[in-house]
């Protein structure tokens, strides 16, 4: 904003003269309602304002990222105001994400501005709102954790925002699409809960409740996306499945049984909708063409027995069983676990390719390597240990680039842009498999460039990258919640605190030091915070933990079987 302590700023344009320009840099991404305090004006000049996330597009044209039309959102990245005298100018519509604000006059006259600012309308977390935190011996990783936390906050829209709805929700990005997307939430929900704890719960619950309320009653399909103040729309088979995983991610960290009971009928209908797509001859879910879209909206649809979708369904069945238990439906829980075991067997028998050591894209696209299919097969437990090791190796040898993981091998003929959404799953999968060094390398490679100074720096996580590390154009979101996967990965794997049962009644402490010498942090739980610090000296790991009295933990060291059970507050030294 203009520094009022330095005095007002006057923009003047004479007939035939050059246009004055003021470029405001907010230092990092902000979002909200543009406001201008005009204290004097001569003539009737037009004040032109343009908005951009990156310095590359900080011009009179803005970055060109037009919004989906819905109430309360400015549909363009430029605005013109005819100024006839002193007084406030309040846009009233939200410009959801920008670091730069370009101001100029397009007709003769003068304007004196006492102040111009963006009235922040997203969730504005102060240090007191952070119930969880992370620090380590690697400052780059620290920046990545906080960048992810802030990115998620920019998408948290309260009910009183101009583009808010009947309940607080979590949008996909700052400037685009400013929609609630059910698939994106699987990365954003753990990010919010690990950083904000109970402060973030209303936004998580509001988003999930909106999707269950929009469920199509005749078929049971959960919609895929929509505006906070508008109807939710169908999208794809994969995205409808994500609702079950999202609810389970919330329940595991919150222990909110009452909300699960409220939502359970939607879970049961969604899983019945999924089961209706099973081919009895193969036991695999077959994606119909009309539901073949996915996270890579720019690619052609994927149909048939798609490995990624079947793996999502496998996870949904296991999560559905846990939710059924919580809601008091033991018979459903048993049936879901049986179906999950059958599906896992079918996936490994029919979709794993021994020739590549990886899972195929589908039963009709054999040979090309896909990041999504293999990362989540490892992360969600479809892959047995031998398949997991070869699948992760295939990703590294085939898809890794100097700027992150390509989502598909070239022979798949899909778009080559790097997706930090799927990259987050790969980071988590490698940590879950004990491949810590590679996970940290991938974080530093793919997300390190986002937190480094440069023309694209926003203090937030980017939607996608070109294979050469550049951003395709100004429409790409540089604050996208689906790219925040490293934040919960650093809390739950590197620091090591994760729930073993809903609401952290029991928990595990499994540090993944890699090349780090120390880490410390805190995770919020319904019982109170769990605070951890660990230091590594050679092959000795010293761990200090403070935990609520009514919880119990287990300390595990990856690669060993030396668990410490019934852990409470204390300090422990373990050989690693």
N, C-alpha and C positions, 0 to 999 in steps of 0.2 A: 504494500500500500504506500501511498505518498506519505512521507514523513512530515506530519503537521508541525513538528517542532522546528523544522527548517523553513517554515513559512509556506504559503500557498504556491501552487504551480499554475502558470498561465500558458495556455496554448493559443497562438495567434496565427491566422492565415489571411494574407492580403490577396486581393484580386490578381491573378496571374502569378502569385508567389508560391513558394514551396509549402507543402503541408508539414506542420509540426508533428513530431512523433515522440511519444513517451512509451518506453517499454518497461513494464513492471515485472520484477522477478520475485516471486513469493518464497523462493529458496527450495521449496519442495511442492509436491502436488497438494492442492487444496480444492475444495468443492463447496458450492453453495450459490447464494444469490448475489449477483454484482450490484454494487451500490456506489453512487457518486454524489458528492456534496459540492454543488456549484454555488459559489458565493458571489460571482459576478459574471455577466455575459454582455457582449456587444454584438449587434447584428442578430442574425438568426442562424448561427453555424450548426452543422450536423456533427455531433460527436460520434465517432466510429470506434467501436471496441471489438477486438478479435481475441480469441482464446486458443492456447496451445499448451499441450503437455511438454513438448520438447522445444529446445532452442532452434532446431532445424526448421520448424514451421511457425516461428514467432514472427509472423508477418501480418499485413493487413487482411490477408485471406484466412488467417487462422489455420488450424490443422485439418479442417474439412470433415471432421467426424460427425456427420449428422446423426441425430438421435432417432430412435423409433418414436413415432408420435404417441405420446400419452400425456395425461394431464400433469401440469406442473413443471415439465421439462422444456427447456429452450430447445427448439428443433434444429437450430443452427449454431455455428461457432463464431458468428459475427452478429453484432447488433448496431443499429443506428438510432440516434436520439436527436430530434430537433430541439435545440436549446434556445429558448426565448427570454430567459431571465434566471435570476438566482433561485435556488431551491434544490431539494433532494431529488435524485433520480433513482428509483428503485425498480430493477428489472422485473422482480416478482417471479420470474421463472429461473429454474436451477441450471447453472452451468456446473456439471457434476465433477469435473476433474480437469485442472490445468495448473501449470506452474507459472506460465507467462500470460500477461494481459497487455495487448498492444493497443494504444490509444492514439488517435489522430483526428484531425478535422478534415472533412471532405468538401466543405463550402466555406467561403470567407466569413470572418468574424473572430471573436476571441471568447475564451472560457477560462475562468479562474477556478481551480479546484482546491478546496481546502483538504479534501480527503477522497480517496477511492479505495474500496475494499471488497472482499468477498465475504459475505456473511455465511459462516460455516454452518451447513445444515446436516452434515453426517454426524456420526458418533465422535465426539471430541474427547478422547481419553487423556486425562491428566495422569501424572504419576500415581495418584491415589486410586485411580480406576484399574490400574494394572495389578491384578491379583496373582499373576504369574509372571516370571521373568527368566532370562537366561544370559549368562556370561561365560566366556571361556578364554583360554590362552590365545585364541585366534580372533583378532578383532574383525576380520572379514566375515566370519561366521556370526559374530555378534550383530553386525550390521544387517546381515541377511535375516536373522530372527526378527529384529525390530522392523525391518522393511516389510516383512510379511504381516506382522501384527497391524501395522498402520494401513497397509493395503486393504485388509479386511474391514477396518474401521471406516474407510472411505465409502464402502458399500453398505454400511449399516444405516438405514433410513428410518427415523422415528415417525410417528404418526403426524406430528405437527409440521413436518417439512412440506414444502409446496407440492412435491411429487410423492408424498407419503400416502399410505392407504389406511385401512381400518385397524391394522396391527403393525408393529415394527417388523421390518423384514431386512433381508440381506440381498443386495443387488450384486450382479456379476462384476461391474466395473464402475469407475468414476464417471467417465464420459460416454461410454458405450458398452453394452446396450442400455444400461440402466434398467435392466429387467431382472427378475428373480429366475434363475436357472437351477433346476433341481439337481443336475449332475455336478455343477460347479461346487455345490454346497459340501460335497464330501471332503474337499480340501479345506474349505473355509470354516466349517463348523469346528473341527479340532483346533484350528488356529485361534478362533475367537475364544473358545472355552479354555484353552491352555494359557491365554494371555489375560482375558478379562473375567473369566469365571462367571459368577452369578450376574455380573453386569451385562454380559452378553447373552444370557439365557433367553430373555424376552424376544430378542431378534431371531434366535434359532427357532424357538417355539412358534413365533408368528409366521415364519417362512414355512415350516412344516405343516402347520395347521391350514395355511392357505392352499397348499397342494392337496391335502386330504379333502378339504372342502370342495375342491374343483374336480375330484375324481369322477370319471364317467360311470354313472351307476349301472348301465346295462352291460358294460364289458369289464369294468373294474380297473381300467387303465388310469394311472396317475398322469396328469398333464406334465409338459416339459418346461414351460416358461411362460412368463407374462409380466405385465406391469403391476406394481403394488396396488394401484387403484383401478385396475381393469381386469378383464377376464383372463384366465390362464388357458393356454392353448396346447394341443397335443404336439408331440415332437417325434419321439422315437422309442423303439423297444428298450434300448439301453438306458435312456434317461428315465423312463418310467420306473425301471428297477431301482434306480438310485434312491428313490424315496425310502425304501426299506433300510438301505445301508445308512442313509443320513439319520433316520430316527434311531437306529441302533448306536451310531456314533455318539449321538446326544445322550442316550440312556446310559451307555457305558461310563461316561464321564460325570453324569449328573445323578444317576440313581433315581430319576424322576418317574417312579412307577405309576403315579396317577396320570401323567401325561401319556404314557404308553397305553394304559387301559383306554383312555379317551381315543387314541389313534388306532387301536388294534384292528378294528373292523376294516379300516382302509388297508392295513397290511395284508389281511387275509384275502381281500378282494384282489389286490395287486398280484399276490402270489398265485391265485387261481387264474388270473389273466395270463400270467407267464406260463403256467403249466399247460394251458390250452394250446400253446405253440410248440409243445414237445412232439417230435416225430417218434411214434411208438417203435418204429423199426430200428432207430439208432439210439434213442434215449436222449437226443440233443435238441435244444431249443432252436427252432428255425425262424429266422427273421424274415418277415414278409417285405416285399419291396416298399410298400407305403410307410413302413416303420424302420427303414434302413439307414436313416441319418444318424449321426453320432457327434462326438465332440468336434471332429474335423468337418465342420459344416461345409467347407469349401471343397471337399472331396466328393466323389460319387458315393451313392449309398452302398453299404455292404449288406449282402443278403445271404441266405442259406444258414448253415450252422456256423456262425461267427464265433471264434474262440473267445474274444473279449466279452461278448454278450453272455455266452454260456458261463464264463467265469464270474461275471457280475451276478448272474442268477444263482450260481453255487453259493456265493457269499450271502446273497439275500436269503437263501433258504436257511443257512446257519444262523444268520442274524434274526430271521423270522422265528426260528425256534426259540431263541433267547427271549424275544419279545413276547412270544406266546406263553412261555413260562411265567414271565412277569405279569401277564394279563390273566393268568389262571386258566390257560387252555392247553393242558398237558397233552391231550390227544393230537392237537395240531402240531405241537412241538416235536413229538415223536415222528409224525408223518413227514415233517419238513427235514428232519435229520436223516431219515431213510432216503428221501428223495435226493438230498445233497450227496450222500454216499454213492448212490447210483449215478448221479450226474458226474461226479468226480471221476469215477471209473470210465464212463463213456468219453469224457474229454481226453483223458490220458491214452485211452485205447485208439481213438479215432482222429485226434487233432494234434498230437505230438508227432513231430517228424524226426525220426532217428537220423536221417541223412544230414539235417542241419543242426540237430541237437536242440531245436527250439519248437515252439508251438506255431503251427500255420495260422494264417489270417482266418481261414475258414475251410470248410470241406470242399470248396470249389476253387480257392486260391491257395495253391500248395507251393511251398518253396520260399517265397519272399518272407523276410523277417519283419515283424511288427513289434514296436516297443510296448504298446498297450497290452496286447495279448500276453506277452511274456512277463512283463513287470507285475501285472496283477495276478497272473497264475502263481508266481512266487509269493507275492505279498499275502494273498488270500488263502494260501495253503492247498491249492489244487496240485501244484507240482511236488512230487516226491523229491527227496534231497538230490538224487542223481540228475533228474530233469532240471531242478532249480539251478544247479551249478552250471550245466551246459547252456541253459537258456540265458543266464546272466552273462556268460562268456560270449555267447553269440551277439548279444546286444553290444557288448563292448567292442568286439572285433569288427562288427558289421556296421553299426550305427553311430558310434561315437565320433564326434568332430571336435575341432578346437574350441567350439562355442556351445557345445551341448550335444544332446542325443537327437539324431534325426528320427522321426517317428516311424519311418518305413525304409526298407532297403530300396534302391532305385528300381529294381525289377517289379516292385509292386505298382509302380506308375501312379502313386499318389503324391500329393503336395509335400515338398521337402522341408517346409518351414518347421522350426523347432517349437515344440509345445511344452512349456513349463508345467502345464496341467498334468500331462502324462509323465513328464520328467519328475514331478513330485512323487508319483507312484514308484518310479524306478529308484529314487533315493531311498524311499521307505522299504522297498523290497530288498535292496542290497543290505541295508542295516538289519532287517529281519533275518536275512540269511547269513549275517556275520561278515559280510563283505564291506567292512567299515571304511577301509582306505579308499576304495573305489567310490563309495557313497560321498565321502568328504570331497574327493576330487571332482565329482560331478557337481556338487553344490558350488564349489569354488569356480568351476568352469562356466556353468550355465547361469548361476545367480550372481556370481562375483562381478560380472560385467554390469549388472543392474545397479549395484551399490557403489560402483566406481564413478568418480567425477567424469563428466562428459556431456555432450549436447542432449543425450537422451535421459540423463539422470533426473529422476523425479522423487526419489526417496521411497518408491513403491515398486511392485513387481509387475513385469510386463506380460502381456497376453501371449505374444509369440515373437520369434526372431527368425530372420532369414538364416540360411546355412552359414553365411559369412559373418554373422553376429550383428548385422544391421537390422533396423526395423523397417518393414516393407514400405509403409507410407504413414501419413498422418492419421489415418482412420484406425490404426492399431491402438488398442488401449494400453497405456503404460501404467495402469493401476487396476489389475485384474485379480480378483480374489481366488480364482482357480489356480493361480501360480504360487500360492503361499505354502505349499506342502513342506518345504524345509523347516518352517517354524515349529509345527508339532513334531517333526522328525528330530530336531535338535533337543526339544524338551523330553520326548518320550523314549528316544533311543540314545542320543549322545549323552545328555545328562542322565537319562535312563529311567525316569519315573513314569510309570504307566499303570492304569487300572487293571487289576486282575479280576475284579468282580464289579458290578455296577456301583457307581458312586465312590469308588476307591475304598470300599469296606475292607477289601484286601488289595494289595498293590505289589508290583514288582519294581525292583531297582536293578536295572541291567545296564551299567555304563558301557558305552562304546567309545573308548578313548581315541582309537586311531593314533594320529600323531600329536594329539593334544596333551599338554602336561597338567592341565587342571580345567575344571568346569564347576560352576555353581549356579543355582537357580531355585525356582519355586514353582509348584503347580497347585492351583486351587482345587479343593475338594469340598463336598458338602459337610465334611467333618472339621474343616479347617485346613490351612495350607500344609503341604509337605515340602520342607526345605532340605536341599541336598547340596553338599559340596564334595568333590573328590579331587585328589591330587595323585599323579603317577610319578613314581621315582624308580626308574628301571623297571623291574618286574613286580614292584609292589604298588598296590592301589590302596590308598587310605580314603575311606568314605565316612563322612559325617552326615547323619540324617536326623531331622527333627520331624516327628509325625504325630498326628492326633492320637490320644491315648486309646480311643475306641477303634483303631484300625490296626491291621497287622500286615507286615510286608515280608517279601522274600528277596534276598540279594542274590543275583546270578551274575556270573562272569562268562561272557560269550566264549565258546570254544572249550568250556570245562563243564564238569558235572558237580562242582563244589558249591552247591547252594547253601545259603544260610537262611534257615526258616524261622518263622515267628520273630521277625525283626521289629523292634520299636525304635524309639529315639536312642541314639548312641553313635559311637565311632568304631569303625571296623577296618582292619588291615588285612588285605587278601593278596595272595600271589596271583598274578595275571599273565 
